[in-house]
Amino acid sequence: MTRATTRATTRATTRATTRATTRAMPPAAPRRRRLPGAAALAAALLLGCTAPGSEMGGGALDNLGTIIEAARADAPEPLEPVGAFPGVDPALIAGVTNPLIGVYLEDSGALATVGMPSRAGAVTTWMSGDSRTIAVLDPGIVIATRGLPVDLHAAEAGSVAHAVAQRRAASYTRDHRMLDSTYAPRILRLACELRAEADETLVINQKLRQTRRMAEACTAAPDGAVIENIYWVDVDSPIIWQSRQWLGPEVGAAFLQLLVP
């Protein structure tokens, strides 16, 4: 066989093999659309949950992709509303024993449950299925977020955490370091006053929680904007069962509710 004939035979064989392989390959999966802003956050938070009845063990959530949703559109009359927090239907989380929090974004109305906590010292990080996180300092002060449209990069919270844990009034300053969409840092200096307002009984996940409501009022420099946070702390122990915490001018305030400690 001549060299020319060999080359022609090789090219024909290669083309035939390529056509056969192409026909055998399945079509590419469609690309998922990215949800903008608060919608993306809500969808991500919903991934950090475990469905009732799913098997759990070893202190970790085994079924990371299961969604539990308590959106207001699906539950217009939630069973346990508390203050401005619309409540999470206990039937949706029946049987869940791993730690779980409810997160409600006041401005957008997104409501979800988030699990998968990890702990380092006095900081607990709650993580969704796609690694969006909310980090809180004991007894439950938000100090950082990752994956929001505009993140709270870091917050100084030692003074407020100490005062809330002791359920006492205090004055202090704290800095909020924000990251905008270009990852440029922005620092807000807050002058804050914390005061005890009243004792309240909350019903959270069908359990009574005796709390003392602590109100924090902060003035931001240099524009003088007033920021208000509320902490419902256990009357006998340093646990925040529910809180309303401001995360930044773009995201607004978030309610956190400790559903399963």
BADOKE-151190 format. One line per field, with one value per residue (C-alpha): residue in three letters; residue number from 1; z, y, x. Coordinates in steps of 0.05 Angstrom, whole numbers, plus 5000, padded with zeros to 4 digits. Layout:
<pts>
resn (Ala	...);
resi (NUM	...);
pz (Z	...);
py (Y	...);
px (X	...);
</pts>
This chain:
<pts>
resn (Met	Thr	Arg	Ala	Thr	Thr	Arg	Ala	Thr	Thr	Arg	Ala	Thr	Thr	Arg	Ala	Thr	Thr	Arg	Ala	Thr	Thr	Arg	Ala	Met	Pro	Pro	Ala	Ala	Pro	Arg	Arg	Arg	Arg	Leu	Pro	Gly	Ala	Ala	Ala	Leu	Ala	Ala	Ala	Leu	Leu	Leu	Gly	Cys	Thr	Ala	Pro	Gly	Ser	Glu	Met	Gly	Gly	Gly	Ala	Leu	Asp	Asn	Leu	Gly	Thr	Ile	Ile	Glu	Ala	Ala	Arg	Ala	Asp	Ala	Pro	Glu	Pro	Leu	Glu	Pro	Val	Gly	Ala	Phe	Pro	Gly	Val	Asp	Pro	Ala	Leu	Ile	Ala	Gly	Val	Thr	Asn	Pro	Leu	Ile	Gly	Val	Tyr	Leu	Glu	Asp	Ser	Gly	Ala	Leu	Ala	Thr	Val	Gly	Met	Pro	Ser	Arg	Ala	Gly	Ala	Val	Thr	Thr	Trp	Met	Ser	Gly	Asp	Ser	Arg	Thr	Ile	Ala	Val	Leu	Asp	Pro	Gly	Ile	Val	Ile	Ala	Thr	Arg	Gly	Leu	Pro	Val	Asp	Leu	His	Ala	Ala	Glu	Ala	Gly	Ser	Val	Ala	His	Ala	Val	Ala	Gln	Arg	Arg	Ala	Ala	Ser	Tyr	Thr	Arg	Asp	His	Arg	Met	Leu	Asp	Ser	Thr	Tyr	Ala	Pro	Arg	Ile	Leu	Arg	Leu	Ala	Cys	Glu	Leu	Arg	Ala	Glu	Ala	Asp	Glu	Thr	Leu	Val	Ile	Asn	Gln	Lys	Leu	Arg	Gln	Thr	Arg	Arg	Met	Ala	Glu	Ala	Cys	Thr	Ala	Ala	Pro	Asp	Gly	Ala	Val	Ile	Glu	Asn	Ile	Tyr	Trp	Val	Asp	Val	Asp	Ser	Pro	Ile	Ile	Trp	Gln	Ser	Arg	Gln	Trp	Leu	Gly	Pro	Glu	Val	Gly	Ala	Ala	Phe	Leu	Gln	Leu	Leu	Val	Pro);
resi (1	2	3	4	5	6	7	8	9	10	11	12	13	14	15	16	17	18	19	20	21	22	23	24	25	26	27	28	29	30	31	32	33	34	35	36	37	38	39	40	41	42	43	44	45	46	47	48	49	50	51	52	53	54	55	56	57	58	59	60	61	62	63	64	65	66	67	68	69	70	71	72	73	74	75	76	77	78	79	80	81	82	83	84	85	86	87	88	89	90	91	92	93	94	95	96	97	98	99	100	101	102	103	104	105	106	107	108	109	110	111	112	113	114	115	116	117	118	119	120	121	122	123	124	125	126	127	128	129	130	131	132	133	134	135	136	137	138	139	140	141	142	143	144	145	146	147	148	149	150	151	152	153	154	155	156	157	158	159	160	161	162	163	164	165	166	167	168	169	170	171	172	173	174	175	176	177	178	179	180	181	182	183	184	185	186	187	188	189	190	191	192	193	194	195	196	197	198	199	200	201	202	203	204	205	206	207	208	209	210	211	212	213	214	215	216	217	218	219	220	221	222	223	224	225	226	227	228	229	230	231	232	233	234	235	236	237	238	239	240	241	242	243	244	245	246	247	248	249	250	251	252	253	254	255	256	257	258	259	260	261);
pz (5000	4981	5030	4997	5002	5076	5091	5056	5093	5160	5148	5128	5190	5235	5206	5214	5286	5302	5273	5312	5377	5367	5356	5420	5465	5502	5491	5539	5601	5598	5638	5701	5703	5760	5801	5816	5883	5940	5897	5891	5965	5982	5935	5964	6036	6022	6002	6072	6102	6117	6102	6157	6159	6123	6158	6198	6237	6263	6278	6204	6153	6106	6053	6035	5973	6005	6006	6062	6043	6084	6037	6052	5985	6004	6077	6082	6153	6187	6252	6296	6277	6328	6322	6251	6239	6198	6230	6205	6204	6255	6209	6158	6207	6248	6268	6253	6310	6280	6294	6249	6243	6207	6166	6143	6100	6119	6054	6004	6044	6033	6087	6093	6141	6143	6174	6167	6223	6238	6300	6315	6385	6400	6326	6292	6216	6184	6113	6055	6004	5957	6012	6026	6099	6160	6217	6287	6351	6416	6439	6367	6339	6263	6248	6174	6112	6047	5984	5994	5940	5985	6042	6113	6110	6185	6245	6313	6361	6425	6466	6445	6452	6523	6543	6511	6544	6611	6593	6615	6585	6553	6509	6458	6387	6334	6261	6203	6145	6081	6013	5952	5885	5864	5931	5951	6027	6062	6137	6178	6248	6294	6362	6399	6460	6486	6534	6563	6544	6570	6584	6530	6519	6449	6417	6372	6340	6389	6450	6499	6505	6562	6537	6552	6493	6486	6438	6405	6373	6333	6297	6236	6219	6178	6153	6220	6198	6256	6257	6304	6324	6372	6410	6447	6496	6544	6614	6646	6597	6543	6483	6432	6409	6360	6333	6282	6257	6205	6153	6110	6070	6008	6043	6101	6165	6175	6227	6255	6296	6331	6313	6336	6383);
py (5000	5069	5125	5166	5108	5098	5172	5172	5108	5139	5203	5164	5121	5182	5217	5156	5146	5220	5216	5153	5183	5247	5209	5168	5228	5255	5328	5378	5395	5464	5517	5540	5612	5654	5688	5761	5794	5773	5718	5684	5691	5661	5602	5590	5593	5542	5491	5490	5448	5377	5352	5320	5245	5246	5206	5246	5223	5242	5313	5332	5341	5281	5306	5373	5385	5378	5441	5463	5525	5568	5625	5671	5657	5583	5595	5660	5642	5614	5578	5616	5688	5726	5801	5820	5751	5714	5647	5578	5524	5471	5416	5434	5418	5363	5311	5355	5349	5381	5456	5499	5573	5611	5671	5725	5784	5841	5882	5826	5781	5719	5667	5604	5554	5543	5488	5459	5499	5497	5525	5557	5584	5631	5638	5595	5597	5575	5553	5541	5485	5530	5557	5624	5638	5677	5679	5697	5711	5681	5692	5706	5772	5772	5789	5770	5745	5716	5709	5766	5820	5865	5829	5849	5834	5840	5872	5888	5857	5841	5897	5884	5808	5815	5863	5823	5759	5794	5827	5896	5966	5991	6044	6029	6039	5986	5984	5951	5936	5926	5899	5926	5890	5908	5882	5952	5962	6012	6024	6048	6073	6062	6095	6049	6047	5981	5979	5926	5937	5881	5808	5769	5697	5673	5609	5581	5513	5496	5512	5569	5612	5662	5722	5793	5840	5882	5941	5970	6039	6060	6124	6116	6165	6208	6212	6205	6148	6111	6035	5993	5921	5878	5816	5769	5736	5679	5705	5651	5637	5674	5648	5694	5659	5712	5776	5831	5853	5905	5877	5938	5992	5948	5884	5916	5878	5803	5765	5704	5653	5594	5538	5479	5496);
px (5000	5027	5037	4982	4933	4952	4939	4872	4851	4872	4833	4770	4776	4785	4724	4681	4703	4690	4619	4603	4630	4591	4526	4539	4552	4490	4471	4503	4461	4429	4465	4430	4409	4438	4385	4398	4404	4358	4326	4393	4405	4338	4348	4418	4394	4340	4393	4422	4365	4344	4275	4232	4243	4310	4365	4414	4475	4543	4521	4522	4467	4469	4420	4451	4408	4339	4298	4251	4213	4167	4156	4099	4067	4061	4044	4003	3983	4045	4031	4079	4090	4133	4134	4155	4184	4132	4146	4166	4113	4136	4108	4163	4218	4186	4238	4298	4348	4410	4420	4376	4360	4306	4329	4281	4303	4258	4264	4256	4210	4254	4244	4286	4317	4392	4433	4503	4536	4610	4642	4710	4717	4660	4640	4587	4582	4517	4527	4479	4486	4526	4572	4538	4549	4526	4577	4553	4591	4564	4510	4485	4512	4523	4595	4602	4566	4589	4548	4499	4491	4533	4569	4583	4657	4669	4636	4665	4616	4653	4622	4550	4558	4584	4529	4473	4498	4492	4426	4451	4452	4517	4547	4602	4626	4631	4654	4619	4665	4626	4647	4611	4600	4672	4700	4719	4719	4675	4676	4617	4632	4573	4561	4512	4468	4440	4381	4335	4262	4217	4211	4174	4153	4165	4137	4191	4183	4126	4169	4162	4224	4228	4267	4288	4283	4346	4345	4407	4405	4466	4484	4528	4583	4588	4516	4481	4436	4402	4406	4363	4375	4335	4358	4311	4359	4343	4328	4371	4427	4467	4427	4394	4331	4312	4343	4333	4402	4420	4468	4479	4443	4435	4411	4374	4355	4352	4314	4349	4309	4342	4294	4336	4394);
</pts>
